[in-house]
Amino acid sequence: MSKTQGPTYKPSKIKRIRKFGFRGRIAKKGGAKVLKARRTKGRHALTASSEFGSKVQKNKKFSRRRR
């Protein structure tokens, strides 16, 4: 019997923000270069974290639901 491959992409908003958000980008030299390039090009959204709005909205979106 051969095993079937399961789903490889399991999206998580919190992981996305930590990796591609502003703080994650600015923490490394390469990420700072990415931000600089996006600013010079005139991008409306610099990072993934800008699409989630304010800090209050982020906390609301990432809070776990109680059952």
PQR file with spaces between the fields and no chain letter, atoms N, CA, C, O and H, PARSE charges and radii, in Angstrom:
ATOM       1  N    MET     1       0.834   -1.198    0.000 -0.4000 1.5000
ATOM       2  CA   MET     1       0.000    0.000    0.000 -0.0000 2.0000
ATOM       3  C    MET     1       0.872    1.253    0.000  0.5500 1.7000
ATOM       4  O    MET     1       1.910    1.311    0.659 -0.5500 1.4000
ATOM       5  N    SER     2       0.432    2.231   -0.741 -0.4000 1.5000
ATOM       6  CA   SER     2       1.173    3.483   -0.769 -0.0000 2.0000
ATOM       7  C    SER     2       0.436    4.533    0.054  0.5500 1.7000
ATOM       8  O    SER     2      -0.794    4.583    0.087 -0.5500 1.4000
ATOM       9  H    SER     2      -0.411    2.184   -1.276  0.4000 1.0000
ATOM      10  N    LYS     3       1.209    5.347    0.697 -0.4000 1.5000
ATOM      11  CA   LYS     3       0.617    6.408    1.514 -0.0000 2.0000
ATOM      12  C    LYS     3       0.288    7.606    0.636  0.5500 1.7000
ATOM      13  O    LYS     3       1.036    7.944   -0.282 -0.5500 1.4000
ATOM      14  H    LYS     3       2.208    5.307    0.670  0.4000 1.0000
ATOM      15  N    THR     4      -0.818    8.231    0.922 -0.4000 1.5000
ATOM      16  CA   THR     4      -1.172    9.444    0.190 -0.0000 2.0000
ATOM      17  C    THR     4      -0.646   10.651    0.949  0.5500 1.7000
ATOM      18  O    THR     4      -0.583   10.656    2.178 -0.5500 1.4000
ATOM      19  H    THR     4      -1.426    7.956    1.668  0.4000 1.0000
ATOM      20  N    GLN     5      -0.277   11.656    0.203 -0.4000 1.5000
ATOM      21  CA   GLN     5       0.258   12.861    0.816 -0.0000 2.0000
ATOM      22  C    GLN     5      -0.882   13.742    1.283  0.5500 1.7000
ATOM      23  O    GLN     5      -1.837   13.974    0.542 -0.5500 1.4000
ATOM      24  H    GLN     5      -0.329   11.652   -0.795  0.4000 1.0000
ATOM      25  N    GLY     6      -0.788   14.235    2.505 -0.4000 1.5000
ATOM      26  CA   GLY     6      -1.816   15.089    3.068 -0.0000 2.0000
ATOM      27  C    GLY     6      -1.633   16.533    2.663  0.5500 1.7000
ATOM      28  O    GLY     6      -0.771   16.847    1.842 -0.5500 1.4000
ATOM      29  H    GLY     6      -0.013   14.047    3.107  0.4000 1.0000
ATOM      30  N    PRO     7      -2.437   17.418    3.232 -0.5600 1.5000
ATOM      31  CA   PRO     7      -2.323   18.838    2.895  0.2800 2.0000
ATOM      32  C    PRO     7      -0.995   19.416    3.397  0.5500 1.7000
ATOM      33  O    PRO     7      -0.614   19.209    4.549 -0.5500 1.4000
ATOM      34  N    THR     8      -0.306   20.134    2.527 -0.4000 1.5000
ATOM      35  CA   THR     8       0.997   20.682    2.897 -0.0000 2.0000
ATOM      36  C    THR     8       0.893   22.122    3.379  0.5500 1.7000
ATOM      37  O    THR     8       1.755   22.589    4.124 -0.5500 1.4000
ATOM      38  H    THR     8      -0.616   20.302    1.591  0.4000 1.0000
ATOM      39  N    TYR     9      -0.155   22.832    2.961 -0.4000 1.5000
ATOM      40  CA   TYR     9      -0.290   24.230    3.350 -0.0000 2.0000
ATOM      41  C    TYR     9      -1.386   24.362    4.402  0.5500 1.7000
ATOM      42  O    TYR     9      -2.559   24.111    4.129 -0.5500 1.4000
ATOM      43  H    TYR     9      -0.855   22.453    2.356  0.4000 1.0000
ATOM      44  N    LYS    10      -0.984   24.759    5.609 -0.4000 1.5000
ATOM      45  CA   LYS    10      -1.946   24.950    6.697 -0.0000 2.0000
ATOM      46  C    LYS    10      -1.814   26.396    7.164  0.5500 1.7000
ATOM      47  O    LYS    10      -0.987   26.695    8.025 -0.5500 1.4000
ATOM      48  H    LYS    10      -0.030   24.962    5.831  0.4000 1.0000
ATOM      49  N    PRO    11      -2.616   27.286    6.608 -0.5600 1.5000
ATOM      50  CA   PRO    11      -2.452   28.710    6.897  0.2800 2.0000
ATOM      51  C    PRO    11      -2.724   29.076    8.353  0.5500 1.7000
ATOM      52  O    PRO    11      -3.641   28.552    8.985 -0.5500 1.4000
ATOM      53  N    SER    12      -1.905   29.988    8.863 -0.4000 1.5000
ATOM      54  CA   SER    12      -2.061   30.522   10.207 -0.0000 2.0000
ATOM      55  C    SER    12      -1.759   32.016   10.153  0.5500 1.7000
ATOM      56  O    SER    12      -0.680   32.418    9.718 -0.5500 1.4000
ATOM      57  H    SER    12      -1.160   30.414    8.350  0.4000 1.0000
ATOM      58  N    LYS    13      -2.706   32.836   10.591 -0.4000 1.5000
ATOM      59  CA   LYS    13      -2.529   34.288   10.535 -0.0000 2.0000
ATOM      60  C    LYS    13      -1.391   34.748   11.435  0.5500 1.7000
ATOM      61  O    LYS    13      -0.618   35.630   11.060 -0.5500 1.4000
ATOM      62  H    LYS    13      -3.583   32.510   10.943  0.4000 1.0000
ATOM      63  N    ILE    14      -1.286   34.155   12.622 -0.4000 1.5000
ATOM      64  CA   ILE    14      -0.259   34.600   13.573 -0.0000 2.0000
ATOM      65  C    ILE    14       1.149   34.271   13.047  0.5500 1.7000
ATOM      66  O    ILE    14       2.066   35.076   13.206 -0.5500 1.4000
ATOM      67  H    ILE    14      -1.914   33.439   12.926  0.4000 1.0000
ATOM      68  N    LYS    15       1.326   33.107   12.430 -0.4000 1.5000
ATOM      69  CA   LYS    15       2.638   32.756   11.856 -0.0000 2.0000
ATOM      70  C    LYS    15       2.967   33.676   10.694  0.5500 1.7000
ATOM      71  O    LYS    15       4.117   34.079   10.519 -0.5500 1.4000
ATOM      72  H    LYS    15       0.581   32.453   12.301  0.4000 1.0000
ATOM      73  N    ARG    16       1.962   34.008    9.904 -0.4000 1.5000
ATOM      74  CA   ARG    16       2.166   34.896    8.761 -0.0000 2.0000
ATOM      75  C    ARG    16       2.648   36.267    9.220  0.5500 1.7000
ATOM      76  O    ARG    16       3.571   36.832    8.635 -0.5500 1.4000
ATOM      77  H    ARG    16       1.028   33.682   10.045  0.4000 1.0000
ATOM      78  N    ILE    17       2.024   36.799   10.265 -0.4000 1.5000
ATOM      79  CA   ILE    17       2.425   38.111   10.763 -0.0000 2.0000
ATOM      80  C    ILE    17       3.818   38.074   11.376  0.5500 1.7000
ATOM      81  O    ILE    17       4.610   38.995   11.176 -0.5500 1.4000
ATOM      82  H    ILE    17       1.274   36.340   10.740  0.4000 1.0000
ATOM      83  N    ARG    18       4.121   37.014   12.122 -0.4000 1.5000
ATOM      84  CA   ARG    18       5.438   36.932   12.761 -0.0000 2.0000
ATOM      85  C    ARG    18       6.562   36.830   11.745  0.5500 1.7000
ATOM      86  O    ARG    18       7.659   37.338   11.974 -0.5500 1.4000
ATOM      87  H    ARG    18       3.478   36.266   12.285  0.4000 1.0000
ATOM      88  N    LYS    19       6.294   36.179   10.630 -0.4000 1.5000
ATOM      89  CA   LYS    19       7.338   35.995    9.618 -0.0000 2.0000
ATOM      90  C    LYS    19       7.404   37.166    8.639  0.5500 1.7000
ATOM      91  O    LYS    19       8.490   37.648    8.318 -0.5500 1.4000
ATOM      92  H    LYS    19       5.403   35.766   10.444  0.4000 1.0000
ATOM      93  N    PHE    20       6.246   37.623    8.165 -0.4000 1.5000
ATOM      94  CA   PHE    20       6.211   38.630    7.108 -0.0000 2.0000
ATOM      95  C    PHE    20       5.700   39.984    7.568  0.5500 1.7000
ATOM      96  O    PHE    20       5.515   40.878    6.742 -0.5500 1.4000
ATOM      97  H    PHE    20       5.364   37.232    8.425  0.4000 1.0000
ATOM      98  N    GLY    21       5.468   40.163    8.867 -0.4000 1.5000
ATOM      99  CA   GLY    21       5.006   41.436    9.399 -0.0000 2.0000
ATOM     100  C    GLY    21       6.138   42.437    9.512  0.5500 1.7000
ATOM     101  O    GLY    21       7.291   42.117    9.221 -0.5500 1.4000
ATOM     102  H    GLY    21       5.619   39.437    9.538  0.4000 1.0000
ATOM     103  N    PHE    22       5.812   43.642    9.933 -0.4000 1.5000
ATOM     104  CA   PHE    22       6.802   44.713   10.004 -0.0000 2.0000
ATOM     105  C    PHE    22       7.933   44.376   10.968  0.5500 1.7000
ATOM     106  O    PHE    22       9.106   44.528   10.629 -0.5500 1.4000
ATOM     107  H    PHE    22       4.876   43.902   10.169  0.4000 1.0000
ATOM     108  N    ARG    23       7.586   43.922   12.159 -0.4000 1.5000
ATOM     109  CA   ARG    23       8.620   43.629   13.165 -0.0000 2.0000
ATOM     110  C    ARG    23       9.521   42.471   12.725  0.5500 1.7000
ATOM     111  O    ARG    23      10.725   42.478   12.982 -0.5500 1.4000
ATOM     112  H    ARG    23       6.633   43.798   12.435  0.4000 1.0000
ATOM     113  N    GLY    24       8.936   41.495   12.071 -0.4000 1.5000
ATOM     114  CA   GLY    24       9.719   40.368   11.563 -0.0000 2.0000
ATOM     115  C    GLY    24      10.665   40.789   10.456  0.5500 1.7000
ATOM     116  O    GLY    24      11.785   40.286   10.368 -0.5500 1.4000
ATOM     117  H    GLY    24       7.958   41.489   11.862  0.4000 1.0000
ATOM     118  N    ARG    25      10.223   41.711    9.607 -0.4000 1.5000
ATOM     119  CA   ARG    25      11.061   42.191    8.514 -0.0000 2.0000
ATOM     120  C    ARG    25      12.198   43.068    9.037  0.5500 1.7000
ATOM     121  O    ARG    25      13.353   42.895    8.649 -0.5500 1.4000
ATOM     122  H    ARG    25       9.314   42.120    9.678  0.4000 1.0000
ATOM     123  N    ILE    26      11.867   43.997    9.910 -0.4000 1.5000
ATOM     124  CA   ILE    26      12.850   44.986   10.350 -0.0000 2.0000
ATOM     125  C    ILE    26      13.923   44.353   11.249  0.5500 1.7000
ATOM     126  O    ILE    26      14.990   44.936   11.436 -0.5500 1.4000
ATOM     127  H    ILE    26      10.928   44.138   10.226  0.4000 1.0000
ATOM     128  N    ALA    27      13.650   43.179   11.798 -0.4000 1.5000
ATOM     129  CA   ALA    27      14.592   42.522   12.713 -0.0000 2.0000
ATOM     130  C    ALA    27      15.847   42.021   11.994  0.5500 1.7000
ATOM     131  O    ALA    27      16.893   41.846   12.620 -0.5500 1.4000
ATOM     132  H    ALA    27      12.783   42.705   11.646  0.4000 1.0000
ATOM     133  N    LYS    28      15.747   41.792   10.694 -0.4000 1.5000
ATOM     134  CA   LYS    28      16.895   41.271    9.945 -0.0000 2.0000
ATOM     135  C    LYS    28      17.316   42.240    8.855  0.5500 1.7000
ATOM     136  O    LYS    28      16.520   43.046    8.374 -0.5500 1.4000
ATOM     137  H    LYS    28      14.897   41.933   10.185  0.4000 1.0000
ATOM     138  N    LYS    29      18.585   42.144    8.476 -0.4000 1.5000
ATOM     139  CA   LYS    29      19.131   43.053    7.470 -0.0000 2.0000
ATOM     140  C    LYS    29      18.422   42.909    6.123  0.5500 1.7000
ATOM     141  O    LYS    29      18.102   43.902    5.469 -0.5500 1.4000
ATOM     142  H    LYS    29      19.231   41.490    8.867  0.4000 1.0000
ATOM     143  N    GLY    30      18.184   41.670    5.723 -0.4000 1.5000
ATOM     144  CA   GLY    30      17.508   41.406    4.458 -0.0000 2.0000
ATOM     145  C    GLY    30      16.083   41.924    4.448  0.5500 1.7000
ATOM     146  O    GLY    30      15.596   42.428    3.436 -0.5500 1.4000
ATOM     147  H    GLY    30      18.445   40.864    6.255  0.4000 1.0000
ATOM     148  N    GLY    31      15.414   41.793    5.600 -0.4000 1.5000
ATOM     149  CA   GLY    31      14.039   42.277    5.710 -0.0000 2.0000
ATOM     150  C    GLY    31      13.968   43.787    5.621  0.5500 1.7000
ATOM     151  O    GLY    31      13.035   44.340    5.039 -0.5500 1.4000
ATOM     152  H    GLY    31      15.809   41.384    6.423  0.4000 1.0000
ATOM     153  N    ALA    32      14.957   44.455    6.198 -0.4000 1.5000
ATOM     154  CA   ALA    32      15.021   45.917    6.125 -0.0000 2.0000
ATOM     155  C    ALA    32      15.213   46.359    4.671  0.5500 1.7000
ATOM     156  O    ALA    32      14.675   47.384    4.252 -0.5500 1.4000
ATOM     157  H    ALA    32      15.715   44.007    6.670  0.4000 1.0000
ATOM     158  N    LYS    33      15.984   45.579    3.907 -0.4000 1.5000
ATOM     159  CA   LYS    33      16.171   45.875    2.483 -0.0000 2.0000
ATOM     160  C    LYS    33      14.861   45.730    1.716  0.5500 1.7000
ATOM     161  O    LYS    33      14.562   46.517    0.817 -0.5500 1.4000
ATOM     162  H    LYS    33      16.422   44.747    4.247  0.4000 1.0000
ATOM     163  N    VAL    34      14.083   44.708    2.087 -0.4000 1.5000
ATOM     164  CA   VAL    34      12.781   44.489    1.448 -0.0000 2.0000
ATOM     165  C    VAL    34      11.878   45.695    1.686  0.5500 1.7000
ATOM     166  O    VAL    34      11.230   46.190    0.763 -0.5500 1.4000
ATOM     167  H    VAL    34      14.326   44.069    2.817  0.4000 1.0000
ATOM     168  N    LEU    35      11.842   46.164    2.942 -0.4000 1.5000
ATOM     169  CA   LEU    35      11.012   47.324    3.279 -0.0000 2.0000
ATOM     170  C    LEU    35      11.463   48.562    2.512  0.5500 1.7000
ATOM     171  O    LEU    35      10.639   49.333    2.020 -0.5500 1.4000
ATOM     172  H    LEU    35      12.368   45.762    3.691  0.4000 1.0000
ATOM     173  N    LYS    36      12.770   48.745    2.417 -0.4000 1.5000
ATOM     174  CA   LYS    36      13.306   49.897    1.697 -0.0000 2.0000
ATOM     175  C    LYS    36      12.901   49.848    0.225  0.5500 1.7000
ATOM     176  O    LYS    36      12.502   50.858   -0.354 -0.5500 1.4000
ATOM     177  H    LYS    36      13.439   48.119    2.818  0.4000 1.0000
ATOM     178  N    ALA    37      13.006   48.668   -0.367 -0.4000 1.5000
ATOM     179  CA   ALA    37      12.643   48.497   -1.779 -0.0000 2.0000
ATOM     180  C    ALA    37      11.156   48.764   -1.999  0.5500 1.7000
ATOM     181  O    ALA    37      10.769   49.375   -2.995 -0.5500 1.4000
ATOM     182  H    ALA    37      13.330   47.847    0.104  0.4000 1.0000
ATOM     183  N    ARG    38      10.331   48.305   -1.068 -0.4000 1.5000
ATOM     184  CA   ARG    38       8.883   48.497   -1.203 -0.0000 2.0000
ATOM     185  C    ARG    38       8.506   49.972   -1.021  0.5500 1.7000
ATOM     186  O    ARG    38       7.578   50.468   -1.660 -0.5500 1.4000
ATOM     187  H    ARG    38      10.646   47.809   -0.259  0.4000 1.0000
ATOM     188  N    ARG    39       9.239   50.665   -0.139 -0.4000 1.5000
ATOM     189  CA   ARG    39       8.986   52.110    0.039 -0.0000 2.0000
ATOM     190  C    ARG    39       9.355   52.884   -1.213  0.5500 1.7000
ATOM     191  O    ARG    39       8.601   53.748   -1.660 -0.5500 1.4000
ATOM     192  H    ARG    39       9.993   50.262    0.381  0.4000 1.0000
ATOM     193  N    THR    40      10.521   52.573   -1.783 -0.4000 1.5000
ATOM     194  CA   THR    40      10.973   53.305   -2.971 -0.0000 2.0000
ATOM     195  C    THR    40      10.068   53.036   -4.167  0.5500 1.7000
ATOM     196  O    THR    40       9.896   53.903   -5.024 -0.5500 1.4000
ATOM     197  H    THR    40      11.134   51.871   -1.419  0.4000 1.0000
ATOM     198  N    LYS    41       9.499   51.857   -4.229 -0.4000 1.5000
ATOM     199  CA   LYS    41       8.592   51.519   -5.319 -0.0000 2.0000
ATOM     200  C    LYS    41       7.225   52.166   -5.123  0.5500 1.7000
ATOM     201  O    LYS    41       6.451   52.313   -6.070 -0.5500 1.4000
ATOM     202  H    LYS    41       9.639   51.153   -3.534  0.4000 1.0000
ATOM     203  N    GLY    42       6.941   52.552   -3.875 -0.4000 1.5000
ATOM     204  CA   GLY    42       5.675   53.223   -3.589 -0.0000 2.0000
ATOM     205  C    GLY    42       4.530   52.272   -3.286  0.5500 1.7000
ATOM     206  O    GLY    42       3.375   52.571   -3.592 -0.5500 1.4000
ATOM     207  H    GLY    42       7.570   52.432   -3.107  0.4000 1.0000
ATOM     208  N    ARG    43       4.837   51.143   -2.696 -0.4000 1.5000
ATOM     209  CA   ARG    43       3.808   50.159   -2.349 -0.0000 2.0000
ATOM     210  C    ARG    43       2.850   50.726   -1.314  0.5500 1.7000
ATOM     211  O    ARG    43       3.258   51.428   -0.389 -0.5500 1.4000
ATOM     212  H    ARG    43       5.775   50.900   -2.448  0.4000 1.0000
ATOM     213  N    HIS    44       1.574   50.412   -1.482 -0.4000 1.5000
ATOM     214  CA   HIS    44       0.566   50.871   -0.524 -0.0000 2.0000
ATOM     215  C    HIS    44       0.718   50.109    0.788  0.5500 1.7000
ATOM     216  O    HIS    44       0.687   50.709    1.863 -0.5500 1.4000
ATOM     217  H    HIS    44       1.243   49.842   -2.234  0.4000 1.0000
ATOM     218  N    ALA    45       0.882   48.790    0.706 -0.4000 1.5000
ATOM     219  CA   ALA    45       1.072   47.956    1.897 -0.0000 2.0000
ATOM     220  C    ALA    45       2.526   47.496    1.945  0.5500 1.7000
ATOM     221  O    ALA    45       2.995   46.812    1.035 -0.5500 1.4000
ATOM     222  H    ALA    45       0.907   48.302   -0.166  0.4000 1.0000
ATOM     223  N    LEU    46       3.232   47.870    3.000 -0.4000 1.5000
ATOM     224  CA   LEU    46       4.634   47.476    3.123 -0.0000 2.0000
ATOM     225  C    LEU    46       4.780   46.026    3.545  0.5500 1.7000
ATOM     226  O    LEU    46       5.640   45.307    3.037 -0.5500 1.4000
ATOM     227  H    LEU    46       2.850   48.426    3.739  0.4000 1.0000
ATOM     228  N    THR    47       3.927   45.591    4.489 -0.4000 1.5000
ATOM     229  CA   THR    47       4.062   44.250    5.046 -0.0000 2.0000
ATOM     230  C    THR    47       2.704   43.580    5.190  0.5500 1.7000
ATOM     231  O    THR    47       1.657   44.188    4.967 -0.5500 1.4000
ATOM     232  H    THR    47       3.228   46.175    4.902  0.4000 1.0000
ATOM     233  N    ALA    48       2.756   42.307    5.571 -0.4000 1.5000
ATOM     234  CA   ALA    48       1.535   41.534    5.781 -0.0000 2.0000
ATOM     235  C    ALA    48       0.767   42.039    6.997  0.5500 1.7000
ATOM     236  O    ALA    48      -0.457   41.923    7.046 -0.5500 1.4000
ATOM     237  H    ALA    48       3.606   41.813    5.752  0.4000 1.0000
ATOM     238  N    SER    49       1.475   42.599    7.981 -0.4000 1.5000
ATOM     239  CA   SER    49       0.798   43.041    9.201 -0.0000 2.0000
ATOM     240  C    SER    49      -0.072   44.267    8.959  0.5500 1.7000
ATOM     241  O    SER    49      -0.977   44.545    9.747 -0.5500 1.4000
ATOM     242  H    SER    49       2.470   42.693    7.941  0.4000 1.0000
ATOM     243  N    SER    50       0.188   45.004    7.882 -0.4000 1.5000
ATOM     244  CA   SER    50      -0.605   46.205    7.618 -0.0000 2.0000
ATOM     245  C    SER    50      -2.019   45.872    7.148  0.5500 1.7000
ATOM     246  O    SER    50      -2.899   46.732    7.181 -0.5500 1.4000
ATOM     247  H    SER    50       0.923   44.779    7.243  0.4000 1.0000
ATOM     248  N    GLU    51      -2.242   44.639    6.714 -0.4000 1.5000
ATOM     249  CA   GLU    51      -3.576   44.277    6.242 -0.0000 2.0000
ATOM     250  C    GLU    51      -4.524   43.901    7.380  0.5500 1.7000
ATOM     251  O    GLU    51      -5.718   43.703    7.153 -0.5500 1.4000
ATOM     252  H    GLU    51      -1.526   43.941    6.688  0.4000 1.0000
ATOM     253  N    PHE    52      -3.997   43.801    8.606 -0.4000 1.5000
ATOM     254  CA   PHE    52      -4.832   43.401    9.731 -0.0000 2.0000
ATOM     255  C    PHE    52      -5.278   44.562   10.609  0.5500 1.7000
ATOM     256  O    PHE    52      -6.024   44.345   11.564 -0.5500 1.4000
ATOM     257  H    PHE    52      -3.027   43.962    8.790  0.4000 1.0000
ATOM     258  N    GLY    53      -4.858   45.762   10.326 -0.4000 1.5000
ATOM     259  CA   GLY    53      -5.341   46.928   11.048 -0.0000 2.0000
ATOM     260  C    GLY    53      -4.649   47.178   12.365  0.5500 1.7000
ATOM     261  O    GLY    53      -3.471   46.861   12.532 -0.5500 1.4000
ATOM     262  H    GLY    53      -4.252   45.938    9.550  0.4000 1.0000
ATOM     263  N    SER    54      -5.395   47.755   13.313 -0.4000 1.5000
ATOM     264  CA   SER    54      -4.823   48.187   14.589 -0.0000 2.0000
ATOM     265  C    SER    54      -4.551   47.009   15.516  0.5500 1.7000
ATOM     266  O    SER    54      -4.943   45.875   15.239 -0.5500 1.4000
ATOM     267  H    SER    54      -6.352   48.012   13.177  0.4000 1.0000
ATOM     268  N    LYS    55      -3.874   47.302   16.619 -0.4000 1.5000
ATOM     269  CA   LYS    55      -3.509   46.281   17.596 -0.0000 2.0000
ATOM     270  C    LYS    55      -4.751   45.658   18.234  0.5500 1.7000
ATOM     271  O    LYS    55      -4.783   44.454   18.491 -0.5500 1.4000
ATOM     272  H    LYS    55      -3.556   48.223   16.844  0.4000 1.0000
ATOM     273  N    VAL    56      -5.762   46.468   18.486 -0.4000 1.5000
ATOM     274  CA   VAL    56      -6.988   45.979   19.098 -0.0000 2.0000
ATOM     275  C    VAL    56      -7.683   44.984   18.168  0.5500 1.7000
ATOM     276  O    VAL    56      -8.159   43.941   18.616 -0.5500 1.4000
ATOM     277  H    VAL    56      -5.736   47.446   18.277  0.4000 1.0000
ATOM     278  N    GLN    57      -7.739   45.305   16.883 -0.4000 1.5000
ATOM     279  CA   GLN    57      -8.356   44.407   15.908 -0.0000 2.0000
ATOM     280  C    GLN    57      -7.567   43.109   15.792  0.5500 1.7000
ATOM     281  O    GLN    57      -8.161   42.041   15.644 -0.5500 1.4000
ATOM     282  H    GLN    57      -7.352   46.152   16.519  0.4000 1.0000
ATOM     283  N    LYS    58      -6.236   43.182   15.856 -0.4000 1.5000
ATOM     284  CA   LYS    58      -5.400   41.988   15.770 -0.0000 2.0000
ATOM     285  C    LYS    58      -5.715   41.049   16.924  0.5500 1.7000
ATOM     286  O    LYS    58      -5.894   39.848   16.724 -0.5500 1.4000
ATOM     287  H    LYS    58      -5.754   44.050   15.977  0.4000 1.0000
ATOM     288  N    ASN    59      -5.784   41.606   18.145 -0.4000 1.5000
ATOM     289  CA   ASN    59      -6.062   40.780   19.314 -0.0000 2.0000
ATOM     290  C    ASN    59      -7.419   40.104   19.197  0.5500 1.7000
ATOM     291  O    ASN    59      -7.592   38.957   19.611 -0.5500 1.4000
ATOM     292  H    ASN    59      -5.639   42.582   18.307  0.4000 1.0000
ATOM     293  N    LYS    60      -8.372   40.819   18.632 -0.4000 1.5000
ATOM     294  CA   LYS    60      -9.706   40.276   18.465 -0.0000 2.0000
ATOM     295  C    LYS    60      -9.694   39.130   17.452  0.5500 1.7000
ATOM     296  O    LYS    60     -10.370   38.120   17.649 -0.5500 1.4000
ATOM     297  H    LYS    60      -8.231   41.750   18.296  0.4000 1.0000
ATOM     298  N    LYS    61      -8.929   39.283   16.372 -0.4000 1.5000
ATOM     299  CA   LYS    61      -8.908   38.273   15.316 -0.0000 2.0000
ATOM     300  C    LYS    61      -8.148   37.022   15.732  0.5500 1.7000
ATOM     301  O    LYS    61      -8.457   35.931   15.252 -0.5500 1.4000
ATOM     302  H    LYS    61      -8.380   40.103   16.212  0.4000 1.0000
ATOM     303  N    PHE    62      -7.159   37.154   16.615 -0.4000 1.5000
ATOM     304  CA   PHE    62      -6.328   36.011   16.972 -0.0000 2.0000
ATOM     305  C    PHE    62      -6.722   35.373   18.287  0.5500 1.7000
ATOM     306  O    PHE    62      -6.120   34.378   18.691 -0.5500 1.4000
ATOM     307  H    PHE    62      -6.908   38.040   17.005  0.4000 1.0000
ATOM     308  N    SER    63      -7.715   35.918   18.963 -0.4000 1.5000
ATOM     309  CA   SER    63      -8.111   35.318   20.237 -0.0000 2.0000
ATOM     310  C    SER    63      -8.840   34.003   19.979  0.5500 1.7000
ATOM     311  O    SER    63      -9.582   33.865   19.007 -0.5500 1.4000
ATOM     312  H    SER    63      -8.204   36.726   18.635  0.4000 1.0000
ATOM     313  N    ARG    64      -8.617   33.054   20.860 -0.4000 1.5000
ATOM     314  CA   ARG    64      -9.272   31.755   20.702 -0.0000 2.0000
ATOM     315  C    ARG    64     -10.696   31.823   21.197  0.5500 1.7000
ATOM     316  O    ARG    64     -11.002   32.508   22.174 -0.5500 1.4000
ATOM     317  H    ARG    64      -8.014   33.165   21.650  0.4000 1.0000
ATOM     318  N    ARG    65     -11.554   31.108   20.513 -0.4000 1.5000
ATOM     319  CA   ARG    65     -12.965   31.085   20.904 -0.0000 2.0000
ATOM     320  C    ARG    65     -13.160   30.089   22.031  0.5500 1.7000
ATOM     321  O    ARG    65     -12.617   28.985   22.000 -0.5500 1.4000
ATOM     322  H    ARG    65     -11.305   30.552   19.720  0.4000 1.0000
ATOM     323  N    ARG    66     -13.931   30.482   23.015 -0.4000 1.5000
ATOM     324  CA   ARG    66     -14.244   29.569   24.122 -0.0000 2.0000
ATOM     325  C    ARG    66     -15.524   28.830   23.799  0.5500 1.7000
ATOM     326  O    ARG    66     -16.459   29.390   23.228 -0.5500 1.4000
ATOM     327  H    ARG    66     -14.372   31.379   23.040  0.4000 1.0000
ATOM     328  N    ARG    67     -15.549   27.563   24.176 -0.4000 1.5000
ATOM     329  CA   ARG    67     -16.740   26.748   23.910 -0.0000 2.0000
ATOM     330  C    ARG    67     -17.494   26.441   25.154  0.5500 1.7000
ATOM     331  O    ARG    67     -18.521   25.764   25.103 -0.5500 1.4000
ATOM     332  H    ARG    67     -14.789   27.108   24.641  0.4000 1.0000
